[in-house]
Amino acid sequence: MSSELERILESLDHEERIVFEYFRKNLSVGEILAVKELKLIHRINDPLRVIDSLIKKNILEKGAGCINLSSSIKELLKKRKER
């Protein structure tokens, strides 16, 4: 894993890591579906708070009705796979 990606992941709290992994596996998800799944399946009490936190940290991006893993994080993940 790239050191920059490791540093980012180490800075996340438990719920942020769960939400990050959710979006790592599902790069782009409709906002309503993401909130429902994070609450029901992953037991995140306030998914919007966690999503907003990850948006502020430039880990997620908000699109038109959807939430995506940010371009910069996708690039770091791509570089990791190339190694």
C-alpha positions as CSV (number, residue, x, y, z in Angstrom):
1,M,0.0,0.0,0.0
2,S,1.3,3.4,-0.8
3,S,2.6,5.4,2.2
4,E,0.2,8.2,1.4
5,L,-2.8,5.8,1.4
6,E,-1.6,4.2,4.6
7,R,-1.3,7.6,6.3
8,I,-4.8,8.5,5.2
9,L,-6.2,5.2,6.4
10,E,-4.5,5.4,9.8
11,S,-6.1,8.8,10.4
12,L,-9.6,7.3,10.1
13,D,-11.7,6.3,13.1
14,H,-13.5,3.0,13.2
15,E,-16.7,4.2,11.5
16,E,-14.8,6.1,8.8
17,R,-12.9,2.9,8.0
18,I,-16.1,1.0,7.6
19,V,-17.5,3.6,5.3
20,F,-14.3,3.9,3.3
21,E,-14.3,0.1,2.8
22,Y,-17.9,0.3,1.7
23,F,-17.0,2.8,-1.0
24,R,-13.8,1.0,-1.9
25,K,-15.9,-2.0,-2.9
26,N,-18.7,0.1,-4.3
27,L,-17.0,3.1,-6.0
28,S,-20.2,5.0,-6.7
29,V,-23.5,4.6,-4.8
30,G,-26.7,6.5,-4.8
31,E,-26.9,8.6,-1.6
32,I,-30.2,7.1,-0.4
33,L,-29.0,3.5,-0.9
34,A,-25.6,4.2,0.7
35,V,-27.2,5.7,3.8
36,K,-29.7,2.7,4.1
37,E,-27.0,0.1,3.6
38,L,-24.5,1.7,6.0
39,K,-27.2,1.9,8.7
40,L,-28.8,-1.6,8.2
41,I,-25.9,-3.7,7.1
42,H,-22.9,-2.0,8.6
43,R,-24.6,-0.6,11.7
44,I,-23.3,3.0,11.3
45,N,-25.7,5.1,13.4
46,D,-25.2,8.4,11.5
47,P,-23.9,7.6,8.1
48,L,-24.4,11.1,6.7
49,R,-22.1,12.5,9.5
50,V,-19.4,10.0,8.6
51,I,-19.8,10.5,4.8
52,D,-19.6,14.3,5.3
53,S,-16.4,13.8,7.4
54,L,-14.9,11.7,4.6
55,I,-15.9,14.3,2.0
56,K,-14.1,17.0,4.1
57,K,-11.0,14.8,4.1
58,N,-11.2,14.4,0.3
59,I,-11.8,10.7,0.5
60,L,-15.3,10.8,-0.9
61,E,-17.0,13.1,-3.4
62,K,-20.6,14.0,-3.7
63,G,-22.1,13.9,-7.2
64,A,-25.6,14.4,-8.5
65,G,-27.5,12.1,-6.1
66,C,-24.6,9.8,-5.6
67,I,-21.4,9.5,-3.5
68,N,-18.2,8.4,-5.0
69,L,-14.7,7.4,-3.9
70,S,-12.6,10.5,-4.7
71,S,-10.5,10.6,-7.8
72,S,-7.3,11.1,-5.7
73,I,-8.1,8.0,-3.6
74,K,-8.9,6.0,-6.7
75,E,-5.5,6.9,-8.1
76,L,-3.7,5.9,-4.9
77,L,-5.6,2.5,-5.0
78,K,-4.7,2.1,-8.7
79,K,-1.0,2.7,-8.0
80,R,-1.1,0.1,-5.2
81,K,-2.6,-2.5,-7.6
82,E,0.2,-1.8,-10.1
83,R,2.9,-2.7,-7.7
